[in-house]
């Protein structure tokens, strides 16, 4: 059987819910948003339903079901939990040609209540025809993650200006192109960032502007997290599905890129010491070129764009050239890699603070405040330090950080190939070389690093062998 989907206008119309228990209560609450005149028929009702009756929002028919309850009713829901009684209600409704839903009984129902994604006035309904309600719920959860709450105000704004839009673009083709730009461009972005007045102003400006070519483009600067696609935020996932052009770093995983629009243009702008290199100036030029061509550009960065990601520089460039932009934070590598290694960055017994440090170049290392970094009872999370491990250890020890301070090197954190190398500062460089640690790798220094030995939960057990033992293992 194939169901015919429809949306019912129940405002001011009588709807009968038979059953005053928890199931009936859920149905009443869902119906209450429609403006229907709700009647609940049951000998007893829940305390919440009783409060709704007292407030005059619903009516209570106290007693057992009678056919007369169906007089002047438009829709019926049977939620008694008693199959014989539900069958009686369904038969009485059928005789009067009333649509009836019997909860959890598709055979007796003449309509199904779908799982709903509510972005009023936009409504998305999902139904399996009563065959698998749990599956419908799971699909609804997936859709919920794709469509944010700004779609409701966006639909309402389009409705208010519908006539003006039709007058401005009487031909279907141009009108469709404008609406596509409205739903995916600056107007939608303004609503997403809680700027409704700016969104409406942008719409009025577009209606009054002379005919032009491509609509203005925009750039979304988005953090992709450390690699596990499950760590993407909902806003990052939406941006991946909306982008026309994706400028992505080397550290963005293939699994994350797989979630993007299939017809998007992908441009690898990764940077890697000693290898292929895309200058920051070139990245700026690419963002500007595609945004000025009216495209939605996604600048996708590993981790978080504002933590050693040069996101601030890119925003300054975009602002200076009048390009509209948004920012979607990502889970930065220090937080994610530490969590996936079972390492709390702060701990009441070991560390009252945490410092994020980059050690990519010799010059950056020499400008760090090593005395402050060597202080006890704190955790150091050191980015891009794989090529400087010996200098990092030497400077910390020279500034009185104990040579026996634990460290953890997390390679490919949160990804299927994650490895954790454990040891002490005195053997940091040798341990990394013995285990042939490769980028990307994050260094954590401090007592909390030792907790990985017993709190690890993801991937292989941390490798704690000292370099000599590791050499012996490889020889064996």
SULFEN-V106159 format. One record per pair of residues at least 24 apart in sequence whose C-alpha atoms are under 10 Angstrom apart, sorted by the first residue. I is the first residue (numbers start at 1). GAP is how many residues later the second one is. Records with the same first field share a line. If there is no record, write none. Layout:
# SULFEN-V106159
I->GAP ; GAP
This chain:
# SULFEN-V106159
1->128
2->126 ; 127
3->107 ; 108 ; 109 ; 124 ; 125 ; 126
4->107 ; 125
5->106 ; 107 ; 109 ; 120 ; 121 ; 122
6->105 ; 119
7->116 ; 118
8->26 ; 67
9->25 ; 26 ; 27
10->24 ; 25 ; 26 ; 27 ; 28 ; 64 ; 65
11->24 ; 25 ; 26
12->24 ; 25 ; 26
13->24 ; 25 ; 59 ; 60 ; 61 ; 62
14->24 ; 25 ; 56 ; 57 ; 58 ; 59 ; 60 ; 61 ; 62
15->24 ; 25 ; 55 ; 57 ; 58 ; 59 ; 60 ; 61 ; 62
16->24 ; 25 ; 43 ; 44 ; 45 ; 53 ; 54 ; 55 ; 56 ; 57 ; 58 ; 59 ; 60 ; 61 ; 62 ; 84
17->24 ; 25 ; 43 ; 44 ; 58 ; 59 ; 60 ; 61 ; 62 ; 63 ; 83 ; 84
18->24 ; 25 ; 42 ; 43 ; 46 ; 47 ; 51 ; 58 ; 59 ; 60 ; 61 ; 62 ; 63 ; 67 ; 68 ; 71 ; 84
19->24 ; 25 ; 26 ; 27 ; 45 ; 46 ; 58 ; 59 ; 60 ; 61 ; 62 ; 63 ; 67
20->24 ; 25 ; 26 ; 27 ; 28 ; 29 ; 30 ; 40 ; 42 ; 59 ; 60
21->24 ; 25 ; 26 ; 27 ; 28 ; 58 ; 59 ; 60
22->24 ; 25 ; 26 ; 27 ; 57 ; 58
23->55 ; 56 ; 57 ; 58 ; 80
24->25 ; 53 ; 54 ; 55 ; 56 ; 57 ; 79
25->24 ; 54
26->53
27->50 ; 51 ; 52 ; 76 ; 86
28->24 ; 30 ; 49
32->25 ; 26
36->38 ; 39
37->36
38->35 ; 37
39->30 ; 34 ; 37
40->29 ; 37
41->24 ; 25 ; 28 ; 37 ; 38 ; 39
42->37 ; 38
65->24
66->26
67->24 ; 25 ; 26 ; 29
68->24
70->26 ; 28
71->25
73->25 ; 26
74->24 ; 25 ; 26
75->24 ; 25 ; 26 ; 36
76->24 ; 25 ; 26 ; 33 ; 34 ; 35
77->24 ; 25 ; 26 ; 32 ; 34 ; 36
78->24 ; 25 ; 26 ; 27 ; 30 ; 31
79->24 ; 25
83->25
103->27
104->26 ; 27 ; 29
105->25 ; 26
106->24 ; 25
114->26
115->24 ; 25 ; 26
116->24 ; 25 ; 27 ; 28
117->24 ; 25 ; 26 ; 27 ; 30
118->26 ; 29 ; 31 ; 33 ; 34
119->25 ; 28 ; 29 ; 30 ; 31 ; 32 ; 33 ; 34 ; 35 ; 36
120->29 ; 30 ; 31 ; 32 ; 33 ; 34 ; 35 ; 36
121->30 ; 31 ; 32 ; 33 ; 34 ; 35 ; 38
122->29 ; 30 ; 31 ; 32 ; 33 ; 34
123->28 ; 29
144->90
145->88 ; 89 ; 90 ; 92 ; 93
146->88 ; 89 ; 90 ; 91 ; 92 ; 93 ; 95
147->87 ; 88 ; 90 ; 91
148->44 ; 86 ; 87 ; 90
149->42 ; 43
150->38 ; 39 ; 40 ; 41 ; 42 ; 43 ; 44 ; 46
151->32 ; 37 ; 40 ; 41
152->39
153->35 ; 38 ; 39 ; 43
154->28 ; 29 ; 33 ; 34 ; 35 ; 36 ; 37 ; 38 ; 42 ; 45 ; 46
155->28 ; 33
157->30 ; 34 ; 39 ; 42 ; 43 ; 46
158->24 ; 25 ; 42 ; 45
161->39 ; 42 ; 43 ; 46
164->40 ; 43
165->38 ; 39 ; 41 ; 42
167->40
168->38 ; 39 ; 40 ; 43
169->38
177->37 ; 38
178->28 ; 29 ; 36 ; 37
181->33 ; 34 ; 35 ; 36 ; 113 ; 114 ; 115
182->24 ; 33
184->33 ; 34 ; 58 ; 59 ; 112
185->30 ; 31 ; 32 ; 33 ; 34 ; 57 ; 109 ; 110 ; 111 ; 139
186->29 ; 30 ; 31 ; 32 ; 110 ; 138 ; 139 ; 140
189->29 ; 31 ; 135 ; 136 ; 137
190->134 ; 136
192->43 ; 134
193->133 ; 134
213->80 ; 81
214->78 ; 79 ; 80 ; 81
215->76 ; 77 ; 78 ; 79 ; 80
216->75 ; 76 ; 77 ; 78 ; 79 ; 80 ; 107 ; 108
217->27 ; 70 ; 71 ; 72 ; 73 ; 74 ; 75 ; 76 ; 77 ; 78 ; 79 ; 80 ; 106 ; 107 ; 108
218->25 ; 69 ; 70 ; 72 ; 73 ; 74 ; 75 ; 76 ; 77 ; 78 ; 79 ; 80 ; 100 ; 104 ; 105 ; 106 ; 107 ; 108
219->24 ; 26 ; 27 ; 68 ; 69 ; 71 ; 72 ; 76 ; 77 ; 78 ; 79 ; 80 ; 95 ; 96 ; 99 ; 104 ; 105 ; 106 ; 107 ; 108
220->26 ; 67 ; 76 ; 77 ; 78 ; 79 ; 80 ; 95 ; 104 ; 105 ; 106 ; 107 ; 108
221->26 ; 76 ; 77 ; 78 ; 79 ; 80 ; 83 ; 84 ; 85 ; 90 ; 91 ; 93 ; 94 ; 104 ; 105 ; 106 ; 107 ; 108
222->26 ; 76 ; 77 ; 78 ; 79 ; 80 ; 81 ; 82 ; 83 ; 84 ; 89 ; 104 ; 105 ; 106 ; 107 ; 108
223->29 ; 76 ; 77 ; 78 ; 79 ; 80 ; 81 ; 82 ; 83 ; 84 ; 86 ; 88 ; 104 ; 105 ; 106 ; 107 ; 108 ; 109
224->24 ; 25 ; 27 ; 28 ; 29 ; 32 ; 33 ; 75 ; 76 ; 77 ; 78 ; 79 ; 80 ; 81 ; 104 ; 105 ; 106 ; 107 ; 108
225->26 ; 27 ; 28 ; 31 ; 75 ; 76 ; 77 ; 78 ; 79 ; 80 ; 104 ; 105 ; 106 ; 107 ; 108 ; 110 ; 111 ; 112 ; 189
226->25 ; 26 ; 27 ; 30 ; 75 ; 76 ; 77 ; 78 ; 104 ; 105 ; 106 ; 107 ; 108 ; 109 ; 110 ; 111 ; 186 ; 187 ; 188 ; 189 ; 214
227->24 ; 25 ; 26 ; 27 ; 28 ; 29 ; 75 ; 76 ; 104 ; 106 ; 109 ; 110 ; 185 ; 186 ; 187 ; 188 ; 189
228->24 ; 25 ; 26 ; 27 ; 28 ; 108 ; 184 ; 185 ; 186 ; 187 ; 188
229->24 ; 25 ; 26 ; 27 ; 28 ; 29 ; 30 ; 185 ; 186
230->25 ; 26 ; 184
231->25 ; 72 ; 99 ; 100 ; 105 ; 183
232->24 ; 71 ; 97 ; 98 ; 99
233->95 ; 96 ; 97 ; 98
234->94
235->92 ; 93 ; 94 ; 95
236->24 ; 62 ; 64 ; 91 ; 92 ; 93 ; 94
237->91
239->57 ; 58 ; 59 ; 60 ; 61 ; 89
240->24 ; 57 ; 58 ; 59 ; 60
241->57
242->54 ; 55 ; 56
243->52 ; 53 ; 54 ; 55 ; 56
244->46 ; 47 ; 50 ; 51 ; 52 ; 53 ; 54
245->41 ; 42 ; 45 ; 46 ; 50 ; 51 ; 52 ; 53 ; 54
246->41 ; 50 ; 51 ; 52 ; 53 ; 54
247->36 ; 39 ; 40 ; 50 ; 51 ; 52 ; 53 ; 54
248->35 ; 50 ; 51 ; 52 ; 53 ; 54
249->29 ; 50 ; 51 ; 52 ; 53 ; 60
250->50 ; 51 ; 52 ; 190
251->49 ; 50 ; 51 ; 52 ; 161 ; 188 ; 189
252->48 ; 49 ; 50 ; 51
253->49 ; 162
255->160
257->43
264->32 ; 33 ; 34
265->32
266->32
267->32
268->32
269->30 ; 31 ; 32
270->31
272->167
273->87 ; 88 ; 114
280->30 ; 33 ; 34
281->33 ; 36
283->31
284->29 ; 30 ; 31 ; 33 ; 34
285->32
287->27 ; 30 ; 31 ; 36
288->29 ; 30 ; 33 ; 34 ; 35
291->27 ; 32 ; 33 ; 34
292->29 ; 30 ; 31
296->28 ; 29
297->28
298->27 ; 28 ; 29
299->28
300->28 ; 30
301->28 ; 29
302->28 ; 29 ; 30 ; 31
303->26 ; 27 ; 28 ; 29 ; 30 ; 31 ; 32 ; 33
304->24 ; 25 ; 26 ; 27 ; 28 ; 29
305->24 ; 25 ; 26 ; 27
306->24 ; 26
307->24 ; 25 ; 26 ; 27 ; 49 ; 50 ; 51 ; 76
308->24 ; 48 ; 49 ; 50 ; 75 ; 76
333->48 ; 49 ; 50 ; 77 ; 79 ; 80 ; 81 ; 107 ; 108 ; 109
334->46 ; 47 ; 48 ; 49 ; 76 ; 79 ; 108 ; 109 ; 110
335->46
336->77 ; 78
337->44 ; 72 ; 73 ; 74 ; 75 ; 76 ; 77 ; 78 ; 81 ; 83 ; 104 ; 105 ; 106 ; 107
338->43 ; 70 ; 71 ; 72 ; 75 ; 76 ; 82 ; 104 ; 105 ; 106 ; 110 ; 111 ; 114 ; 118
339->74 ; 75 ; 113 ; 116 ; 117 ; 118 ; 119
340->70 ; 73 ; 74 ; 75 ; 78 ; 80 ; 112 ; 115 ; 116 ; 117 ; 118 ; 119
341->67 ; 68 ; 69 ; 72 ; 73 ; 77 ; 78 ; 79 ; 108 ; 110 ; 111 ; 112 ; 113 ; 114 ; 115 ; 116 ; 117 ; 118 ; 119 ; 120 ; 121
342->106 ; 107 ; 108 ; 109 ; 110 ; 111 ; 112 ; 113 ; 114 ; 115 ; 116
343->65 ; 101 ; 104 ; 105 ; 106 ; 107 ; 108 ; 109 ; 110 ; 111 ; 112 ; 113
344->35 ; 104 ; 105 ; 107 ; 108 ; 111
345->33 ; 34 ; 35 ; 36 ; 99 ; 100 ; 101 ; 102 ; 103 ; 104
346->31 ; 32 ; 33 ; 100 ; 101 ; 102
347->30 ; 31 ; 32 ; 100 ; 101
348->29
349->28 ; 98 ; 99
350->26 ; 27 ; 28 ; 29 ; 96 ; 97 ; 98 ; 99
351->25 ; 26 ; 27 ; 28 ; 29 ; 95 ; 96 ; 97
352->24 ; 25 ; 26 ; 27
353->24 ; 25 ; 26 ; 27
354->24 ; 25 ; 26 ; 27 ; 90 ; 91 ; 92
355->24 ; 25 ; 26 ; 27 ; 89
356->24 ; 25 ; 26 ; 27 ; 88
357->24 ; 25 ; 26 ; 27 ; 28 ; 86
358->24 ; 25 ; 26 ; 27 ; 84
359->24 ; 25 ; 26 ; 27 ; 28 ; 29 ; 30 ; 32 ; 33
360->24 ; 25 ; 26 ; 27 ; 28
361->24 ; 26 ; 27
362->25 ; 26 ; 29
365->26 ; 27 ; 30
366->25 ; 26 ; 29
370->25 ; 26 ; 27 ; 28 ; 29 ; 30 ; 31
371->24 ; 25 ; 26 ; 27 ; 28 ; 29 ; 30
372->24 ; 27
373->26 ; 28
374->24 ; 25 ; 26 ; 27 ; 28 ; 71 ; 72
375->24 ; 25 ; 26 ; 27 ; 71
376->24 ; 25 ; 26 ; 29 ; 70 ; 71
377->69 ; 70 ; 71
378->67 ; 68 ; 69 ; 70
379->28 ; 65 ; 66 ; 67 ; 68 ; 69 ; 70
380->27 ; 63 ; 64 ; 65 ; 66 ; 68 ; 69
381->26 ; 27 ; 28 ; 61 ; 62 ; 63 ; 64 ; 65
382->27 ; 59 ; 60 ; 61 ; 62 ; 63
383->57 ; 58 ; 59 ; 60 ; 61
384->55 ; 56 ; 57 ; 58 ; 59
385->54 ; 55 ; 56 ; 57 ; 58
386->43 ; 46 ; 47 ; 51 ; 52 ; 53 ; 54 ; 55 ; 56 ; 57
387->42 ; 51 ; 52
388->41
389->36 ; 38 ; 39 ; 40 ; 41 ; 43 ; 44 ; 54
390->35 ; 36 ; 37 ; 38 ; 39 ; 40 ; 42
391->38
392->33 ; 36 ; 37
393->31 ; 32 ; 33 ; 34 ; 35 ; 36 ; 52
394->31 ; 32 ; 34 ; 35
396->29 ; 49
397->28 ; 29
401->24 ; 45
402->24 ; 44
403->24 ; 25
404->42 ; 43
405->40 ; 41 ; 42 ; 43 ; 44 ; 45
406->38 ; 39 ; 40 ; 41 ; 42 ; 43 ; 44 ; 45
407->36 ; 37 ; 38 ; 39 ; 40 ; 41 ; 42 ; 43 ; 45
408->33 ; 34 ; 35 ; 36 ; 37 ; 38 ; 39 ; 40 ; 41 ; 42 ; 43 ; 44 ; 45 ; 54 ; 55 ; 56
409->28 ; 32 ; 33 ; 34 ; 35 ; 36 ; 40 ; 53 ; 54
410->27 ; 28 ; 29 ; 30 ; 31 ; 32 ; 33 ; 34 ; 52
411->26 ; 27 ; 28 ; 29 ; 30 ; 31 ; 32
412->25 ; 26 ; 27 ; 28 ; 29 ; 30
413->27 ; 28 ; 29 ; 45 ; 46
414->44 ; 45
415->43 ; 44
416->42 ; 43 ; 44
417->42 ; 43
418->40 ; 41 ; 42 ; 44
419->39 ; 40 ; 41 ; 42 ; 43 ; 44
420->32 ; 33 ; 36 ; 39 ; 40 ; 41 ; 42 ; 43 ; 44
421->31 ; 32 ; 40 ; 41 ; 42 ; 43 ; 44 ; 45
422->27 ; 28 ; 29 ; 30 ; 31 ; 40 ; 41 ; 42 ; 43 ; 44
423->26 ; 27 ; 39 ; 40 ; 41 ; 42 ; 43 ; 44
424->25 ; 26 ; 40 ; 42
427->39 ; 40
428->38 ; 39
429->38
430->36 ; 37 ; 38
431->32 ; 33 ; 34 ; 35 ; 36 ; 37 ; 38 ; 39
432->34 ; 35
433->34
434->31 ; 32 ; 33 ; 34 ; 35 ; 36 ; 37 ; 40
435->28 ; 30 ; 31 ; 32 ; 35 ; 36 ; 39
